[in-house]
């Protein structure tokens, strides 16, 4: 039963999210920030959060895709609860336990911001959407980093901490390359087109998805380390 929150919940949410995102993409009407005539969803031209828009950039009502997107966001409250429970497994080492507590707190807060992303579609609440989306990535990434440090001081193999280094590298690359470009409301199509080229758009979209994928990989592989820790405790 103790594996439910520590292993089954995180893994299930990652798997369900991937499947639901795929379905949501297939139901997306079309259009992107630079091409309103695009048919359907483009993995390299549409941001993840566009799935949650009330209307897509093509002007079509995006009911089914947005409903699935909001549902995925809400589901992550269980992931947040899971990471509030996990730190107690690190109690045998005080340093590891403290870092795990901090990591669990940041991931829980990140999950709350993730829920907020679902309820602030960019076409209705652009500034609020940008705020909660940025803080979701920032707090979740911080949580993963703190958990990685906790692993370094624990009995779990350091392999499970190494993936966070890739996530950090992606965040640095993303920040350096796009820090000078302001966030423009895509509703202002002229200003958006003047500010962004399609190449920049594609880079932003791919980097966003890479970071999202890395976060999911980090969380999923982390459960294997937790499973090993549970086996050690049972011995």
C-alpha positions in Angstrom: 0.0 0.0 0.0 2.9 2.4 0.8 4.0 2.1 -2.9 0.7 3.8 -3.9 1.8 7.4 -3.2 5.5 6.9 -3.7 5.5 5.0 -7.0 2.1 4.2 -8.5 0.7 7.7 -8.3 3.7 9.5 -10.0 4.1 6.9 -12.7 0.4 6.8 -13.4 0.1 10.5 -13.7 3.1 10.7 -16.1 1.6 7.9 -18.3 -1.9 9.3 -18.2 -0.6 12.8 -19.1 1.3 11.6 -22.1 -1.7 9.7 -23.5 -4.1 12.6 -22.7 -1.7 15.2 -24.3 -1.6 13.0 -27.5 -5.4 12.9 -27.7 -5.7 16.6 -27.0 -3.2 17.3 -29.8 -5.3 15.2 -32.2 -8.4 17.2 -31.3 -6.8 20.6 -31.6 -8.5 22.6 -34.4 -5.4 24.3 -35.8 -3.4 27.5 -36.2 -0.3 28.8 -34.4 0.9 32.2 -33.3 2.4 32.9 -36.7 0.2 30.9 -39.1 -3.6 31.0 -38.4 -4.2 28.8 -41.4 -2.3 25.8 -40.1 -4.4 22.6 -40.0 -4.3 20.7 -36.6 -1.6 20.7 -34.0 2.1 21.0 -34.9 4.6 19.5 -32.5 7.2 22.0 -33.5 5.1 25.2 -33.9 2.4 25.0 -31.2 3.2 25.5 -27.5 1.8 22.9 -25.1 -0.4 25.5 -23.4 -2.1 26.3 -26.7 -4.0 23.1 -26.1 -5.8 24.9 -23.2 -6.9 28.0 -25.3 -10.6 28.8 -25.3 -10.2 29.4 -29.1 -7.3 28.2 -31.2 -5.4 30.7 -33.3 -7.4 29.5 -36.3 -10.5 31.1 -34.5 -12.2 27.8 -33.8 -13.6 26.9 -30.5 -11.2 24.5 -28.7 -13.6 22.8 -26.3 -12.5 19.1 -26.4 -8.7 19.8 -26.5 -9.0 22.4 -23.7 -11.2 20.2 -21.5 -8.6 17.4 -21.6 -5.8 19.9 -21.0 -7.5 21.4 -17.9 -8.2 17.8 -16.6 -4.5 16.9 -17.0 -3.5 20.1 -15.0 -5.9 19.3 -12.2 -4.7 15.7 -12.0 -1.3 16.9 -10.9 -2.6 17.8 -7.5 -2.1 14.1 -6.7 1.5 14.3 -7.9 2.1 17.2 -5.6 0.6 15.3 -2.6 2.8 12.4 -3.5 6.0 14.5 -3.3 5.0 15.9 0.0 4.9 12.3 1.4 8.1 11.0 -0.3 10.6 13.0 1.9 10.0 10.8 5.0 11.7 8.0 3.2 15.0 10.0 3.4 14.9 10.3 7.2 17.9 8.1 7.8 20.2 11.0 6.6 19.4 14.4 8.0 21.0 16.4 5.1 19.2 14.2 2.6 15.9 14.6 4.5 16.1 18.4 4.6 16.8 18.6 0.9 14.0 16.2 0.1 11.6 18.3 2.2 12.5 21.4 0.3 12.3 19.6 -3.0 8.8 18.2 -2.1 7.6 21.6 -1.2 8.7 23.2 -4.4 7.2 20.3 -6.5 3.9 20.7 -4.7 3.9 24.4 -5.3 4.8 23.7 -9.0 1.8 21.4 -9.2 -0.4 24.2 -7.9 1.0 26.5 -10.6 0.4 23.8 -13.2 -3.3 23.7 -12.2 -3.4 27.5 -12.5 -2.0 27.2 -16.1 -5.1 25.2 -17.0 -7.5 27.9 -15.7 -5.6 30.8 -17.3 -5.8 30.2 -21.0 -3.5 32.5 -22.9 -6.2 33.9 -25.1 -8.3 35.1 -22.1 -5.6 35.8 -19.4 -2.3 36.2 -21.2 -0.3 38.0 -18.5 -1.5 35.7 -15.7 -0.9 32.7 -18.0 2.7 33.7 -18.6 3.2 34.3 -14.9 1.9 30.9 -13.7 3.6 29.0 -16.6 7.0 30.4 -15.8 6.6 29.7 -12.1 5.5 26.2 -12.8 8.7 25.5 -14.7 10.8 27.3 -12.1 9.4 25.8 -9.0 9.2 22.2 -10.4 12.8 22.4 -11.7 14.0 23.7 -8.3 12.1 20.8 -6.7 13.8 18.3 -8.9 17.2 19.8 -8.2 16.7 19.7 -4.5 15.5 16.1 -4.7 18.6 15.3 -6.8 20.8 16.7 -4.0 18.8 14.6 -1.5 19.6 11.5 -3.6 23.3 12.3 -3.6 23.3 12.1 0.3 21.0 9.0 0.4 21.4 5.3 -0.3 19.9 5.7 -3.8 22.3 5.3 -6.7 23.5 8.7 -8.0 22.3 7.8 -11.5 18.8 9.0 -10.6 20.3 12.5 -9.8 22.3 12.9 -13.0 19.3 13.5 -15.2 18.6 16.8 -13.4 21.9 18.1 -14.8 20.5 17.8 -18.3 17.4 19.7 -17.2 19.5 22.4 -15.7 21.5 22.7 -19.0 18.3 23.0 -21.0 17.0 25.7 -18.7 20.3 27.7 -19.0 20.3 27.4 -22.8 16.6 28.4 -23.0 17.2 31.4 -20.7 20.4 32.6 -22.5 18.9 32.4 -25.9 15.5 34.0 -25.2 16.0 36.3 -22.2 16.3 39.3 -24.6 13.0 38.6 -26.4 9.9 40.0 -24.6 6.7 37.9 -24.2 4.2 39.2 -26.7 0.5 38.5 -26.6 -0.2 36.5 -29.8 -3.6 38.3 -30.1 -1.5 41.3 -31.3 -0.6 39.5 -34.5 1.3 42.3 -36.1 3.6 43.0 -33.1 4.1 39.2 -32.6 5.1 38.7 -36.2 7.5 41.7 -36.0 9.1 40.3 -32.8 9.3 36.6 -33.6 10.5 34.7 -36.7 9.2 31.2 -37.4 12.7 29.9 -36.5 12.5 31.6 -33.1 9.0 30.2 -32.6 10.1 26.7 -33.4 13.1 27.0 -31.1 10.9 28.2 -28.2 8.4 25.4 -28.8 11.0 22.6 -29.0 12.8 23.9 -26.0 9.6 24.1 -24.0 8.7 20.5 -24.9 12.2 19.3 -24.2 12.0 20.7 -20.7 8.5 19.3 -20.2 9.8 15.9 -21.3 12.9 16.1 -19.1 10.7 16.9 -16.1 8.5 13.9 -16.8 11.5 11.6 -17.3 13.1 12.9 -14.1 10.0 12.2 -12.1 9.4 8.8 -13.7 12.9 7.5 -13.3 13.0 8.9 -9.7 10.3 6.4 -8.8 12.8 3.6 -9.6 15.2 5.1 -7.1 12.4 5.3 -4.5 11.5 1.7 -5.2 15.1 0.7 -4.5 15.0 2.7 -1.3 11.8 0.9 -0.2 13.5 -2.5 -0.8 16.5 -1.4 1.3 14.1 -0.4 4.1 12.3 -3.8 3.9 15.5 -5.7 4.3 
